[in-house]
């Protein structure tokens, strides 16, 4: 980015990028219950905070400016590239968009959105049948949608870490874990033995290596 091109204060880009990603995520999750909206709302707060710092006001860069200028005296902290803090801290040269972590972030983002989409498709059909969701990604883990959100958040943290989003991330992970526990209590009360059998063979968040877990959809 050239010196006469503004790196920040681009509030139109903040609104555009936030809207694109939130609409994209909304189309995959289609929140309906209060719990769904809490999950999506927390994700939305993270996305907005991210793009505000990416294109609007670089709070983290300003707060770290003294340390960054001391440690990296040639760094233009007001350039857009400086916001790719992992690239700076790892001493990478060249365009940070082609750095290893930035490229890896695309894998996390793509995997997260794919998981959200696949899980919603299974969940939608299970809801229409008033059945337990155990097919597709639900055959490997009980909460693929929450895993999808976490993968997307990790992808963005690999691209553009900020102090606020780094603080938000563990809070959101704990929140998703608590929502999952609440959801499981409802499923246990609703489906009884069928849920117990499904939960016994299917890990909650991390798929078992070589697992032959259920075939066929954790929520309805």
Secondary structure as GFF3:
##gff-version 3
##sequence-region A 1 220
A	DSSP	alpha_helix	11	29	.	.	.	ID=ss1
A	DSSP	alpha_helix	34	51	.	.	.	ID=ss2
A	DSSP	pi_helix	52	56	.	.	.	ID=ss3
A	DSSP	alpha_helix	59	71	.	.	.	ID=ss4
A	DSSP	three_ten_helix	80	83	.	.	.	ID=ss5
A	DSSP	alpha_helix	85	89	.	.	.	ID=ss6
A	DSSP	three_ten_helix	96	98	.	.	.	ID=ss7
A	DSSP	alpha_helix	100	129	.	.	.	ID=ss8
A	DSSP	three_ten_helix	136	139	.	.	.	ID=ss9
A	DSSP	alpha_helix	144	159	.	.	.	ID=ss10
A	DSSP	alpha_helix	163	191	.	.	.	ID=ss11
A	DSSP	alpha_helix	193	201	.	.	.	ID=ss12
###
